[in-house]
Amino acid sequence: MAVISVPTIPAKSYSLSLNRADQPLQFMNGSVVIIAPAIAFWSVRVPFKVLQETNAKAWAAALAQLSKLSNTFYFAVPDYSGPRNGYAGADPLVNGAGQLGTTLAVDGVTISTTILLPGDYIEVGGEFKIVTNTVTSNVSGQASINFEPALRTAPATDSTVDIQSPVITMRLAQSLMTLDVEILSLYNMALEAVEHY
């Protein structure tokens, strides 16, 4: 397995999805129980802007390598540039070992400050998450971040929570590379990938 460096993504648009394995189980009496295994992963579809041959060839080389599904790449959400409230202080640090679930205690941030807003993204221990609460630090620079989906692995104490440039480790959705080329050497491409873990 190798991590492939990909060129800048020339996104025309994108579709980012959080996929879960939840299933409703309906009984004869009409009651419903939701079966909710702890499986959740991200997927993305990015149609590219039409590319000229030079830029398309660099992407073709990357996609050829990524068609081997054991190879991965780092995907940064195209229109995300850090916390929406403009926080530019230190990234939070994990405050305590063994944390799992959808809440993470952190410290090391600017005191008494709003750090993140709902809808911001974070990356911790190689896992990409979407924030679900307003995160405000206390007078000691500690805070609690709520997010989805739940952590798969407990991050190490004092590991960094990347709030400025989080990425998703992904692989192609299929072991296939396709180039659609118009007569004038204009390339139509799209990236379809799922989270790799």
C-alpha positions in Angstrom: 0.0 0.0 0.0 1.2 3.5 -0.9 -0.1 7.0 -0.3 -0.3 8.6 -3.7 0.3 12.4 -4.1 -2.5 13.8 -6.2 -2.5 17.1 -8.1 -4.8 19.9 -6.9 -8.4 18.8 -7.4 -10.0 20.9 -10.1 -13.5 20.5 -8.6 -16.5 21.7 -10.5 -18.7 20.6 -7.6 -18.5 17.8 -5.0 -20.7 15.5 -3.1 -19.5 14.4 0.4 -21.5 11.6 2.0 -21.4 10.0 5.5 -22.5 6.4 4.9 -24.0 4.3 7.8 -25.2 0.7 8.0 -28.3 1.5 10.0 -31.4 -0.6 9.1 -35.0 -0.5 10.4 -36.4 -3.8 11.5 -40.2 -3.8 11.4 -42.2 -6.3 13.5 -45.7 -7.7 12.7 -47.3 -5.5 15.3 -46.0 -2.4 13.4 -43.3 -1.5 15.9 -39.9 -0.6 14.4 -36.4 -1.1 15.9 -33.4 0.5 14.4 -30.4 -1.8 14.1 -27.4 0.6 14.3 -24.0 -1.1 13.9 -21.0 1.2 14.6 -20.0 1.2 10.9 -19.7 4.6 9.3 -17.5 5.9 6.5 -17.1 8.9 4.2 -17.4 8.8 0.4 -17.0 11.6 -2.1 -17.8 12.3 -5.8 -16.0 15.1 -7.5 -16.7 16.0 -11.1 -13.7 17.9 -12.4 -13.7 21.0 -14.5 -12.8 20.3 -18.1 -9.1 19.9 -18.1 -6.5 20.7 -20.8 -4.1 17.9 -21.8 -1.2 18.9 -19.5 -3.3 19.0 -16.3 -5.3 15.9 -17.3 -2.1 13.8 -17.9 -1.0 14.4 -14.3 -4.4 13.3 -13.0 -4.4 10.3 -15.3 -1.1 9.1 -13.8 -2.4 9.5 -10.3 -5.7 7.7 -11.1 -3.8 4.9 -12.8 -1.9 4.4 -9.5 -5.1 4.7 -7.4 -6.9 2.1 -9.5 -4.9 -0.4 -7.4 -7.3 -0.2 -4.4 -4.6 -0.8 -1.8 -3.2 2.7 -2.7 -4.7 5.7 -0.9 -4.7 9.5 -1.1 -5.5 12.4 1.1 -8.7 14.2 0.3 -9.2 17.8 1.6 -12.8 19.1 1.2 -12.4 21.6 -1.6 -14.1 24.6 -0.1 -13.0 24.2 3.5 -10.3 26.5 4.9 -10.5 26.0 8.6 -13.0 27.0 11.3 -15.8 29.2 10.0 -15.5 31.6 12.9 -11.9 32.4 11.9 -10.2 30.8 14.9 -6.4 30.7 14.1 -5.0 29.7 17.4 -3.3 26.5 18.4 -4.9 23.2 17.3 -6.5 21.3 20.2 -4.7 18.4 21.9 -6.4 15.2 23.0 -6.9 15.5 26.8 -6.9 12.0 28.2 -6.4 8.4 26.9 -9.0 5.9 26.0 -11.6 8.3 24.5 -14.1 6.7 22.1 -17.6 7.7 21.0 -18.7 11.0 19.6 -17.2 13.4 22.3 -13.6 14.3 22.7 -12.0 16.2 25.6 -9.3 18.6 24.4 -6.9 21.2 25.8 -4.1 23.5 24.6 -6.3 26.1 22.8 -6.8 29.8 23.4 -8.6 30.4 26.6 -12.3 31.5 26.7 -12.6 31.4 22.9 -15.0 29.9 20.4 -12.9 27.3 18.6 -15.3 25.5 16.3 -18.9 25.8 15.0 -21.3 23.0 14.0 -20.4 21.9 10.5 -16.7 22.5 10.8 -14.4 19.5 10.2 -11.6 18.0 12.3 -9.2 15.1 11.9 -7.9 13.2 14.9 -5.9 10.0 14.8 -6.3 9.8 11.1 -10.1 9.9 11.3 -12.2 12.7 9.7 -15.2 14.0 11.6 -17.8 16.7 11.3 -18.4 18.9 14.4 -21.9 19.0 15.8 -21.6 21.6 18.6 -20.3 25.0 19.2 -16.9 24.4 20.9 -15.8 27.1 23.4 -12.8 26.8 25.6 -12.8 27.5 29.3 -10.4 29.6 31.3 -7.9 26.8 31.3 -7.9 26.3 27.5 -10.0 23.1 27.7 -13.0 22.2 25.6 -15.2 19.3 24.6 -15.8 18.6 20.9 -18.9 16.6 19.8 -18.8 15.1 16.3 -20.0 12.4 13.9 -19.2 9.6 13.2 -17.9 7.9 16.4 -14.2 7.3 16.8 -13.0 3.8 15.6 -9.8 4.0 17.6 -9.0 6.0 20.8 -6.4 8.7 19.9 -3.3 9.0 22.0 -3.1 11.6 24.8 -1.7 14.9 23.6 -2.1 14.0 19.9 -3.1 16.9 17.7 -6.7 17.5 16.6 -6.2 19.1 13.1 -8.9 21.8 12.8 -7.2 23.9 10.1 -6.5 21.4 7.3 -8.2 18.1 8.1 -8.1 15.4 5.4 -9.8 12.0 4.7 -7.6 9.0 3.8 -9.4 7.6 0.8 -9.2 5.1 -2.0 -11.0 4.9 -5.3 -14.5 3.4 -5.1 -13.7 1.0 -7.9 -10.5 -0.4 -9.4 -11.0 1.5 -12.6 -9.4 4.4 -14.4 -11.4 6.0 -17.2 -10.5 9.0 -19.4 -13.2 10.6 -21.5 -11.4 12.7 -24.1 -13.1 15.1 -26.6 -11.7 15.7 -30.0 -10.0 19.0 -29.0 -8.0 17.3 -26.3 -10.4 18.4 -23.5 -10.6 15.8 -20.7 -13.7 15.1 -18.7 -12.8 13.4 -15.4 -14.4 12.7 -12.0 -13.1 11.3 -8.8 -15.2 8.8 -6.8 -13.7 7.6 -3.6 -14.5 6.0 -0.2 -12.7 6.3 3.1 -9.9 3.8 3.7 -9.4 2.5 7.2 
